Amino acid sequence: MIQLVPEKCAEFKSQLRCFYFLDAEDLPELARYFTCGRVPAGETLWREGAPGDFEAFIIAGKVEVTKETEFPGRQVVVGVYSPGAIIGELCIMEGRPRAVTAVALEETSLLLLSRERFEQLLTDNPTLAVKLLKGMLLAVSIRLRKSFERLAAIF
């Protein structure tokens, strides 16, 4: 992983719903709290039940998220996420183990925000943190709405 530079963060603004409420001048400050990561195709980002101390914002690539079923060794695909999506946000909010397994379907570039850095952002710059949280809530709300629509289509 490499440290994220502010210029890169500004390039990603248009791709991430979670940056929707941020102004251009907010981005260099926010960039200090993120790191960048790249995951090769087929690599597991995390496994269900593992400790979770970061969330990931997908910049490029695709990540498949699966959940274990009541039948041993059987999983259900919860979703396939592409650029603009947030994954792992439950852990950063709850501090509980990972609820799902995440695997890169193709080479994937990510912005990573650890729980520690998120807490630091809340302390250092609450106004900026609220803007980020509003964007994260928007992204998760859109995903939840799409889930409702998919469930309704089954019945």
VOBA-1610 file (N, C-alpha, C; in pm, whole numbers, padded with zeros to 5 digits, always signed):
BEGIN
Met+00083-00118+00000Met+00000+00000+00000Met+00088+00125+00000Ile+00040+00227-00066Ile+00114+00353-00069Ile+00030+00462-00005Gln+00095+00562+00041Gln+00023+00676+00098Gln-00048+00751-00014Leu-00170+00792+00010Leu-00246+00867-00089Leu-00198+01011-00092Val-00179+01063-00211Val-00140+01203-00226Val-00264+01285-00260Pro-00273+01410-00214Pro-00394+01490-00236Pro-00438+01501-00381Glu-00344+01508-00474Glu-00381+01521-00614Glu-00461+01399-00660Lys-00422+01281-00614Lys-00495+01160-00649Lys-00636+01165-00593Cys-00650+01211-00471Cys-00782+01219-00407Cys-00874+01307-00490Ala-00824+01419-00539Ala-00905+01510-00620Ala-00951+01442-00748Glu-00864+01357-00807Glu-00902+01285-00929Glu-01019+01191-00904Phe-01028+01136-00784Phe-01129+01037-00753Phe-01264+01097-00716Lys-01270+01227-00690Lys-01393+01289-00641Lys-01513+01258-00728Ser-01498+01264-00856Ser-01612+01242-00945Ser-01658+01097-00945Gln-01572+01005-00901Gln-01607+00864-00904Gln-01674+00815-00777Leu-01662+00886-00668Leu-01709+00836-00540Leu-01830+00913-00490Arg-01941+00844-00473Arg-02062+00908-00417Arg-02034+00965-00279Cys-01946+00899-00205Cys-01921+00944-00068Cys-01852+01080-00065Phe-01798+01127-00176Phe-01735+01258-00182Phe-01833+01365-00233Tyr-01956+01328-00255Tyr-02056+01417-00314Tyr-02070+01549-00239Phe-02066+01545-00108Phe-02090+01664-00027Phe-01963+01744+00001Leu-01851+01701-00053Leu-01724+01768-00028Leu-01697+01874-00133Asp-01631+01979-00091Asp-01585+02082-00183Asp-01442+02051-00225Ala-01397+02110-00333Ala-01261+02085-00383Ala-01156+02116-00276Glu-01179+02219-00197Glu-01080+02255-00094Glu-01079+02156+00023Asp-01183+02073+00035Asp-01187+01970+00141Asp-01097+01851+00107Leu-01077+01826-00020Leu-01011+01703-00063Leu-00866+01688-00016Pro-00782+01791-00025Pro-00645+01773+00024Pro-00641+01738+00174Glu-00728+01800+00253Glu-00734+01768+00396Glu-00780+01625+00417Leu-00884+01583+00347Leu-00936+01447+00361Leu-00834+01343+00317Ala-00758+01373+00214Ala-00660+01279+00160Ala-00560+01232+00265Arg-00533+01314+00364Arg-00437+01278+00469Arg-00481+01156+00548Tyr-00610+01125+00546Tyr-00664+01017+00628Tyr-00675+00884+00553Phe-00656+00887+00422Phe-00668+00768+00339Phe-00533+00711+00299Thr-00532+00583+00270Thr-00420+00520+00201Thr-00475+00456+00074Cys-00387+00426-00018Cys-00428+00360-00142Cys-00386+00214-00137Gly-00462+00130-00201Gly-00426-00011-00211Gly-00463-00065-00347Arg-00394-00169-00386Arg-00424-00238-00512Arg-00430-00386-00479Val-00533-00454-00529Val-00553-00595-00501Val-00558-00670-00633Pro-00476-00774-00651Pro-00480-00852-00775Pro-00610-00931-00788Ala-00647-00962-00910Ala-00766-01043-00935Ala-00755-01175-00860Gly-00864-01215-00799Gly-00869-01342-00727Gly-00826-01336-00582Glu-00768-01224-00539Glu-00720-01213-00401Glu-00835-01176-00307Thr-00831-01236-00189Thr-00932-01207-00087Thr-00891-01082-00010Leu-00982-00986+00000Leu-00957-00865+00078Leu-00973-00895+00226Trp-01079-00972+00260Trp-01102-01017+00397Trp-01201-01133+00394Arg-01199-01209+00503Arg-01290-01323+00517Arg-01394-01295+00625Glu-01510-01351+00606Glu-01617-01341+00704Glu-01565-01388+00840Gly-01591-01312+00944Gly-01549-01346+01080Gly-01415-01287+01120Ala-01339-01238+01022Ala-01208-01178+01053Ala-01228-01041+01118Pro-01130-00996+01195Pro-01140-00861+01251Pro-01146-00759+01137Gly-01223-00655+01156Gly-01236-00552+01053Gly-01196-00416+01109Asp-01091-00360+01052Asp-01046-00230+01103Asp-01035-00124+00994Phe-01093-00153+00876Phe-01092-00052+00770Phe-01210-00075+00676Glu-01246+00032+00605Glu-01342+00022+00496Glu-01269+00057+00368Ala-01328+00019+00254Ala-01263+00042+00126Ala-01360+00110+00030Phe-01307+00204-00044Phe-01380+00277-00146Phe-01321+00231-00279Ile-01401+00169-00363Ile-01351+00111-00488Ile-01331+00221-00592Ile-01208+00229-00642Ile-01172+00327-00744Ile-01177+00264-00883Ala-01124+00143-00895Ala-01123+00070-01022Ala-01131-00078-00990Gly-01194-00154-01079Gly-01205-00298-01060Gly-01340-00338-01004Lys-01350-00466-00966Lys-01475-00519-00912Lys-01444-00611-00795Val-01533-00607-00695Val-01519-00690-00577Val-01650-00765-00555Glu-01638-00898-00538Glu-01753-00981-00506Glu-01759-01001-00355Val-01879-00982-00299Val-01900-00999-00156Val-01995-01116-00136Thr-01952-01213-00052Thr-02033-01332-00026Thr-02057-01349+00123Lys-02164-01422+00155Lys-02203-01451+00292Lys-02222-01601+00307Glu-02166-01659+00414Glu-02186-01800+00442Glu-02334-01827+00467Thr-02382-01943+00421Thr-02520-01983+00447Thr-02522-02083+00563Glu-02640-02129+00596Glu-02652-02229+00704Glu-02598-02365+00659Phe-02571-02381+00530Phe-02517-02505+00478Phe-02365-02493+00468Pro-02291-02572+00543Pro-02144-02560+00547Pro-02081-02561+00407Gly-01992-02465+00386Gly-01920-02455+00259Gly-01999-02389+00147Arg-02118-02343+00175Arg-02202-02279+00073Arg-02216-02131+00105Gln-02197-02048+00003Gln-02209-01904+00020Gln-02312-01850-00079Val-02364-01734-00045Val-02452-01663-00136Val-02382-01532-00171Val-02391-01494-00299Val-02332-01367-00342Val-02423-01255-00296Val-02371-01168-00213Val-02446-01054-00162Val-02446-00942-00265Gly-02333-00927-00334Gly-02324-00823-00435Gly-02191-00825-00505Val-02189-00761-00620Val-02066-00736-00695Val-02056-00585-00706Tyr-01948-00531-00651Tyr-01935-00386-00640Tyr-01824-00335-00731Ser-01849-00218-00790Ser-01759-00159-00887Ser-01722-00018-00843Pro-01649+00056-00927Pro-01603+00189-00887Pro-01715+00277-00832Gly-01684+00345-00722Gly-01779+00432-00655Gly-01843+00369-00533Ala-01832+00236-00520Ala-01895+00167-00408Ala-01805+00169-00284Ile-01870+00157-00169Ile-01800+00143-00041Ile-01825+00002+00008Ile-01720-00062+00059Ile-01736-00194+00119Ile-01663-00195+00254Gly-01715-00275+00345Gly-01651-00285+00477Gly-01692-00178+00575Glu-01793-00100+00541Glu-01832+00012+00628Glu-01896-00033+00758Leu-01954-00153+00761Leu-02013-00201+00887Leu-01908-00209+00997Cys-01791-00259+00963Cys-01686-00278+01064Cys-01636-00146+01119Ile-01627-00047+01034Ile-01575+00081+01081Ile-01675+00148+01175Met-01803+00119+01157Met-01905+00176+01243Met-01929+00093+01369Glu-01932-00039+01353Glu-01968-00128+01464Glu-01849-00180+01543Gly-01736-00195+01477Gly-01620-00254+01543Gly-01633-00404+01564Arg-01722-00468+01489Arg-01742-00612+01500Arg-01667-00683+01388Pro-01654-00817+01397Pro-01587-00892+01289Pro-01660-00876+01155Arg-01588-00905+01050Arg-01643-00894+00914Arg-01767-00983+00900Ala-01871-00929+00841Ala-01997-01001+00821Ala-01997-01080+00692Val-01903-01048+00602Val-01899-01109+00470Val-01753-01131+00429Thr-01736-01206+00320Thr-01606-01224+00256Thr-01602-01138+00131Ala-01489-01073+00105Ala-01474-00988-00013Ala-01355-01036-00095Val-01378-01058-00225Val-01274-01107-00316Val-01271-01018-00441Ala-01151-00980-00482Ala-01135-00900-00604Ala-01162-00989-00726Leu-01256-00952-00810Leu-01284-01027-00932Leu-01186-00991-01043Glu-01131-00871-01035Glu-01030-00825-01128Glu-00936-00734-01049Glu-00825-00696-01109Glu-00735-00607-01036Glu-00815-00484-00991Thr-00803-00453-00862Thr-00887-00350-00802Thr-00803-00248-00728Ser-00833-00121-00751Ser-00769-00010-00679Ser-00867+00042-00577Leu-00816+00068-00457Leu-00901+00106-00345Leu-00845+00226-00270Leu-00934+00307-00215Leu-00899+00402-00111Leu-00937+00335+00019Leu-00847+00335+00115Leu-00870+00267+00242Leu-00876+00368+00355Leu-00975+00350+00442Leu-00990+00435+00559Leu-00999+00345+00681Ser-00898+00350+00766Ser-00897+00268+00886Ser-00987+00329+00992Arg-01029+00246+01086Arg-01111+00296+01196Arg-01035+00401+01274Glu-00907+00377+01297Glu-00822+00472+01371Glu-00817+00607+01302Arg-00795+00608+01169Arg-00788+00733+01094Arg-00925+00801+01086Phe-01031+00721+01078Phe-01166+00776+01078Phe-01195+00847+01211Glu-01158+00783+01321Glu-01176+00845+01453Glu-01093+00972+01465Gln-00973+00970+01407Gln-00888+01089+01408Gln-00953+01202+01329Leu-01011+01168+01213Leu-01082+01269+01132Leu-01197+01330+01212Leu-01272+01248+01283Leu-01383+01298+01364Leu-01335+01398+01470Thr-01219+01369+01527Thr-01162+01458+01629Thr-01103+01584+01568Asp-01023+01567+01462Asp-00950+01679+01401Asp-01041+01777+01328Asn-01137+01724+01254Asn-01217+01809+01165Asn-01360+01754+01157Pro-01441+01778+01261Pro-01577+01724+01262Pro-01663+01767+01144Thr-01644+01887+01095Thr-01722+01935+00981Thr-01692+01852+00857Leu-01566+01828+00832Leu-01526+01745+00719Leu-01575+01602+00737Ala-01567+01550+00858Ala-01613+01414+00886Ala-01763+01401+00860Val-01840+01502+00895Val-01984+01499+00871Val-02013+01497+00721Lys-01938+01575+00644Lys-01957+01574+00498Lys-01928+01435+00441Leu-01821+01373+00489Leu-01788+01238+00443Leu-01896+01140+00486Leu-01941+01149+00609Leu-02046+01058+00658Leu-02175+01074+00579Lys-02212+01197+00544Lys-02331+01219+00462Lys-02317+01149+00327Gly-02199+01158+00267Gly-02175+01091+00140Gly-02177+00940+00154Met-02120+00889+00264Met-02122+00745+00288Met-02266+00697+00306Leu-02345+00774+00380Leu-02485+00738+00400Leu-02561+00739+00268Leu-02532+00836+00181Leu-02594+00841+00050Leu-02561+00714-00029Ala-02433+00676-00032Ala-02391+00558-00108Ala-02457+00430-00054Val-02460+00416+00077Val-02520+00297+00138Val-02671+00296+00117Ser-02734+00413+00122Ser-02879+00423+00100Ser-02915+00381-00043Ile-02836+00424-00139Ile-02860+00385-00278Ile-02846+00234-00293Arg-02744+00177-00230Arg-02724+00032-00237Arg-02842-00041-00172Leu-02891+00007-00059Leu-03004-00055+00009Leu-03130-00047-00076Arg-03152+00069-00138Arg-03269+00084-00226Arg-03263-00017-00341Lys-03146-00034-00401Lys-03131-00132-00510Lys-03157-00274-00460Ser-03115-00302-00337Ser-03140-00435-00278Ser-03290-00458-00263Phe-03363-00356-00217Phe-03508-00367-00204Phe-03571-00398-00340Glu-03525-00327-00442Glu-03580-00347-00576Glu-03553-00488-00627Arg-03432-00540-00602Arg-03399-00676-00645Arg-03484-00778-00571Leu-03504-00759-00441Leu-03589-00850-00363Leu-03732-00848-00414Ala-03784-00730-00441Ala-03921-00718-00489Ala-03938-00786-00625Ala-03835-00782-00707Ala-03843-00844-00841Ala-03850-00996-00833Ile-03799-01053-00725Ile-03802-01199-00709Ile-03944-01247-00684Phe-04021-01166-00615Phe-04156-01206-00578Phe-04251-01144-00673
//
